[in-house]
Amino acid sequence: MTYTEKRLEQIFCGKVKQKGGMPFKFVSPGMSGVPDRLVLLPEGKVSFAEIKAPGKKLSPKQAKLAKQMEGLGHPVWVIDGVDAIQAFLWEAFD
């Protein structure tokens, strides 16, 4: 089954909340390319998630910023399907 970006975001947020995380919508005025979600996890961990429709890729700005953020030790996940949601949950909560 193929999901829209909006539906994937709803599923992602619901699953994160079920596991005890907080998936805030992340907006940074004046800074384009930031990931869609700032995800606060148990034990003080923080991740970021960019939700994409299946088959869609990060824009060059998004890819550059994601690389910079990861270089600082902040994971940036690209969520483009239910498999990516499951992978995030396994990694983030286990």
Rosetta constraint file for C-alpha pairs under 8 A:
AtomPair CA 2 CA 54 HARMONIC 7.20 0.50
AtomPair CA 2 CA 81 HARMONIC 7.80 0.50
AtomPair CA 3 CA 7 HARMONIC 5.98 0.50
AtomPair CA 3 CA 8 HARMONIC 6.19 0.50
AtomPair CA 3 CA 53 HARMONIC 7.24 0.50
AtomPair CA 3 CA 54 HARMONIC 7.27 0.50
AtomPair CA 3 CA 81 HARMONIC 7.18 0.50
AtomPair CA 4 CA 8 HARMONIC 6.23 0.50
AtomPair CA 4 CA 53 HARMONIC 5.64 0.50
AtomPair CA 4 CA 54 HARMONIC 7.53 0.50
AtomPair CA 5 CA 9 HARMONIC 6.18 0.50
AtomPair CA 5 CA 51 HARMONIC 6.46 0.50
AtomPair CA 5 CA 52 HARMONIC 5.47 0.50
AtomPair CA 5 CA 53 HARMONIC 4.34 0.50
AtomPair CA 5 CA 54 HARMONIC 7.54 0.50
AtomPair CA 5 CA 80 HARMONIC 7.56 0.50
AtomPair CA 6 CA 10 HARMONIC 6.34 0.50
AtomPair CA 7 CA 11 HARMONIC 6.21 0.50
AtomPair CA 8 CA 12 HARMONIC 5.94 0.50
AtomPair CA 8 CA 51 HARMONIC 7.18 0.50
AtomPair CA 8 CA 53 HARMONIC 7.72 0.50
AtomPair CA 8 CA 79 HARMONIC 7.79 0.50
AtomPair CA 8 CA 80 HARMONIC 7.37 0.50
AtomPair CA 8 CA 81 HARMONIC 6.61 0.50
AtomPair CA 8 CA 82 HARMONIC 7.22 0.50
AtomPair CA 9 CA 13 HARMONIC 6.04 0.50
AtomPair CA 9 CA 51 HARMONIC 6.24 0.50
AtomPair CA 10 CA 14 HARMONIC 6.09 0.50
AtomPair CA 11 CA 15 HARMONIC 6.13 0.50
AtomPair CA 12 CA 16 HARMONIC 6.15 0.50
AtomPair CA 12 CA 85 HARMONIC 6.07 0.50
AtomPair CA 13 CA 17 HARMONIC 6.14 0.50
AtomPair CA 13 CA 22 HARMONIC 7.95 0.50
AtomPair CA 13 CA 23 HARMONIC 5.84 0.50
AtomPair CA 14 CA 18 HARMONIC 6.18 0.50
AtomPair CA 15 CA 19 HARMONIC 6.38 0.50
AtomPair CA 15 CA 89 HARMONIC 7.93 0.50
AtomPair CA 16 CA 20 HARMONIC 6.51 0.50
AtomPair CA 16 CA 21 HARMONIC 5.13 0.50
AtomPair CA 16 CA 22 HARMONIC 6.66 0.50
AtomPair CA 16 CA 23 HARMONIC 6.69 0.50
AtomPair CA 16 CA 89 HARMONIC 7.30 0.50
AtomPair CA 17 CA 21 HARMONIC 4.98 0.50
AtomPair CA 17 CA 22 HARMONIC 5.87 0.50
AtomPair CA 17 CA 23 HARMONIC 7.24 0.50
AtomPair CA 19 CA 93 HARMONIC 7.43 0.50
AtomPair CA 20 CA 41 HARMONIC 7.22 0.50
AtomPair CA 20 CA 42 HARMONIC 7.06 0.50
AtomPair CA 21 CA 39 HARMONIC 6.79 0.50
AtomPair CA 21 CA 40 HARMONIC 5.60 0.50
AtomPair CA 21 CA 41 HARMONIC 4.74 0.50
AtomPair CA 21 CA 42 HARMONIC 6.54 0.50
AtomPair CA 22 CA 39 HARMONIC 5.57 0.50
AtomPair CA 22 CA 40 HARMONIC 5.04 0.50
AtomPair CA 22 CA 41 HARMONIC 6.71 0.50
AtomPair CA 23 CA 37 HARMONIC 5.90 0.50
AtomPair CA 23 CA 38 HARMONIC 5.76 0.50
AtomPair CA 23 CA 39 HARMONIC 4.35 0.50
AtomPair CA 23 CA 40 HARMONIC 6.44 0.50
AtomPair CA 24 CA 37 HARMONIC 5.49 0.50
AtomPair CA 24 CA 38 HARMONIC 5.14 0.50
AtomPair CA 24 CA 39 HARMONIC 6.13 0.50
AtomPair CA 24 CA 40 HARMONIC 7.87 0.50
AtomPair CA 25 CA 36 HARMONIC 5.96 0.50
AtomPair CA 25 CA 37 HARMONIC 4.76 0.50
AtomPair CA 25 CA 38 HARMONIC 6.35 0.50
AtomPair CA 26 CA 34 HARMONIC 7.44 0.50
AtomPair CA 26 CA 35 HARMONIC 6.75 0.50
AtomPair CA 26 CA 36 HARMONIC 5.34 0.50
AtomPair CA 26 CA 37 HARMONIC 4.95 0.50
AtomPair CA 26 CA 38 HARMONIC 5.53 0.50
AtomPair CA 27 CA 34 HARMONIC 7.16 0.50
AtomPair CA 27 CA 36 HARMONIC 7.27 0.50
AtomPair CA 28 CA 32 HARMONIC 7.34 0.50
AtomPair CA 28 CA 34 HARMONIC 6.95 0.50
AtomPair CA 32 CA 61 HARMONIC 7.36 0.50
AtomPair CA 32 CA 62 HARMONIC 7.81 0.50
AtomPair CA 33 CA 59 HARMONIC 7.71 0.50
AtomPair CA 33 CA 61 HARMONIC 5.27 0.50
AtomPair CA 33 CA 62 HARMONIC 4.25 0.50
AtomPair CA 33 CA 63 HARMONIC 7.93 0.50
AtomPair CA 33 CA 65 HARMONIC 6.50 0.50
AtomPair CA 34 CA 62 HARMONIC 6.39 0.50
AtomPair CA 34 CA 65 HARMONIC 6.90 0.50
AtomPair CA 34 CA 66 HARMONIC 7.76 0.50
AtomPair CA 35 CA 48 HARMONIC 6.16 0.50
AtomPair CA 35 CA 49 HARMONIC 5.63 0.50
AtomPair CA 35 CA 50 HARMONIC 4.60 0.50
AtomPair CA 35 CA 51 HARMONIC 7.89 0.50
AtomPair CA 35 CA 62 HARMONIC 7.31 0.50
AtomPair CA 35 CA 66 HARMONIC 7.73 0.50
AtomPair CA 35 CA 76 HARMONIC 7.45 0.50
AtomPair CA 36 CA 48 HARMONIC 7.51 0.50
AtomPair CA 36 CA 49 HARMONIC 5.95 0.50
AtomPair CA 36 CA 50 HARMONIC 4.86 0.50
AtomPair CA 36 CA 51 HARMONIC 6.42 0.50
AtomPair CA 37 CA 48 HARMONIC 5.54 0.50
AtomPair CA 37 CA 49 HARMONIC 5.00 0.50
AtomPair CA 37 CA 50 HARMONIC 6.43 0.50
AtomPair CA 38 CA 46 HARMONIC 7.28 0.50
AtomPair CA 38 CA 47 HARMONIC 6.22 0.50
AtomPair CA 38 CA 48 HARMONIC 4.73 0.50
AtomPair CA 38 CA 49 HARMONIC 6.66 0.50
AtomPair CA 39 CA 46 HARMONIC 5.71 0.50
AtomPair CA 39 CA 47 HARMONIC 5.07 0.50
AtomPair CA 39 CA 48 HARMONIC 5.63 0.50
AtomPair CA 39 CA 49 HARMONIC 7.28 0.50
AtomPair CA 40 CA 44 HARMONIC 7.25 0.50
AtomPair CA 40 CA 45 HARMONIC 6.25 0.50
AtomPair CA 40 CA 46 HARMONIC 4.82 0.50
AtomPair CA 40 CA 47 HARMONIC 6.65 0.50
AtomPair CA 41 CA 45 HARMONIC 4.99 0.50
AtomPair CA 41 CA 46 HARMONIC 5.76 0.50
AtomPair CA 41 CA 47 HARMONIC 7.58 0.50
AtomPair CA 41 CA 92 HARMONIC 7.36 0.50
AtomPair CA 41 CA 93 HARMONIC 7.59 0.50
AtomPair CA 42 CA 93 HARMONIC 7.77 0.50
AtomPair CA 46 CA 74 HARMONIC 7.02 0.50
AtomPair CA 46 CA 75 HARMONIC 7.85 0.50
AtomPair CA 47 CA 74 HARMONIC 6.07 0.50
AtomPair CA 47 CA 75 HARMONIC 5.22 0.50
AtomPair CA 47 CA 76 HARMONIC 6.21 0.50
AtomPair CA 47 CA 77 HARMONIC 7.63 0.50
AtomPair CA 48 CA 74 HARMONIC 7.34 0.50
AtomPair CA 48 CA 75 HARMONIC 6.13 0.50
AtomPair CA 48 CA 76 HARMONIC 4.65 0.50
AtomPair CA 48 CA 77 HARMONIC 6.13 0.50
AtomPair CA 49 CA 76 HARMONIC 5.48 0.50
AtomPair CA 49 CA 77 HARMONIC 4.60 0.50
AtomPair CA 49 CA 78 HARMONIC 5.83 0.50
AtomPair CA 49 CA 79 HARMONIC 6.63 0.50
AtomPair CA 50 CA 76 HARMONIC 7.22 0.50
AtomPair CA 50 CA 77 HARMONIC 6.14 0.50
AtomPair CA 50 CA 78 HARMONIC 4.92 0.50
AtomPair CA 50 CA 79 HARMONIC 6.02 0.50
AtomPair CA 51 CA 78 HARMONIC 6.02 0.50
AtomPair CA 51 CA 79 HARMONIC 4.76 0.50
AtomPair CA 51 CA 80 HARMONIC 6.07 0.50
AtomPair CA 52 CA 56 HARMONIC 5.87 0.50
AtomPair CA 52 CA 57 HARMONIC 7.18 0.50
AtomPair CA 52 CA 58 HARMONIC 7.94 0.50
AtomPair CA 52 CA 78 HARMONIC 6.95 0.50
AtomPair CA 52 CA 79 HARMONIC 5.96 0.50
AtomPair CA 52 CA 80 HARMONIC 4.78 0.50
AtomPair CA 53 CA 80 HARMONIC 5.44 0.50
AtomPair CA 53 CA 81 HARMONIC 7.47 0.50
AtomPair CA 54 CA 80 HARMONIC 4.82 0.50
AtomPair CA 54 CA 81 HARMONIC 5.96 0.50
AtomPair CA 55 CA 80 HARMONIC 7.09 0.50
AtomPair CA 56 CA 80 HARMONIC 7.43 0.50
AtomPair CA 58 CA 62 HARMONIC 5.56 0.50
AtomPair CA 58 CA 63 HARMONIC 5.62 0.50
AtomPair CA 59 CA 63 HARMONIC 6.09 0.50
AtomPair CA 60 CA 64 HARMONIC 6.12 0.50
AtomPair CA 61 CA 65 HARMONIC 6.18 0.50
AtomPair CA 62 CA 66 HARMONIC 5.96 0.50
AtomPair CA 63 CA 67 HARMONIC 6.17 0.50
AtomPair CA 64 CA 68 HARMONIC 6.36 0.50
AtomPair CA 65 CA 69 HARMONIC 6.10 0.50
AtomPair CA 66 CA 70 HARMONIC 6.05 0.50
AtomPair CA 66 CA 76 HARMONIC 5.95 0.50
AtomPair CA 67 CA 71 HARMONIC 6.06 0.50
AtomPair CA 68 CA 72 HARMONIC 6.58 0.50
AtomPair CA 69 CA 73 HARMONIC 6.64 0.50
AtomPair CA 69 CA 74 HARMONIC 5.41 0.50
AtomPair CA 69 CA 75 HARMONIC 7.11 0.50
AtomPair CA 69 CA 76 HARMONIC 7.31 0.50
AtomPair CA 70 CA 74 HARMONIC 4.74 0.50
AtomPair CA 70 CA 75 HARMONIC 5.23 0.50
AtomPair CA 70 CA 76 HARMONIC 6.55 0.50
AtomPair CA 77 CA 88 HARMONIC 7.31 0.50
AtomPair CA 78 CA 84 HARMONIC 7.43 0.50
AtomPair CA 79 CA 84 HARMONIC 5.23 0.50
AtomPair CA 79 CA 85 HARMONIC 6.11 0.50
AtomPair CA 80 CA 84 HARMONIC 6.26 0.50
AtomPair CA 80 CA 85 HARMONIC 7.96 0.50
AtomPair CA 81 CA 85 HARMONIC 6.53 0.50
AtomPair CA 82 CA 86 HARMONIC 6.22 0.50
AtomPair CA 83 CA 87 HARMONIC 6.17 0.50
AtomPair CA 84 CA 88 HARMONIC 6.13 0.50
AtomPair CA 85 CA 89 HARMONIC 6.26 0.50
AtomPair CA 86 CA 90 HARMONIC 6.19 0.50
AtomPair CA 87 CA 91 HARMONIC 6.17 0.50
AtomPair CA 88 CA 92 HARMONIC 5.76 0.50
AtomPair CA 89 CA 93 HARMONIC 5.63 0.50
AtomPair CA 89 CA 94 HARMONIC 7.66 0.50
AtomPair CA 90 CA 94 HARMONIC 5.57 0.50
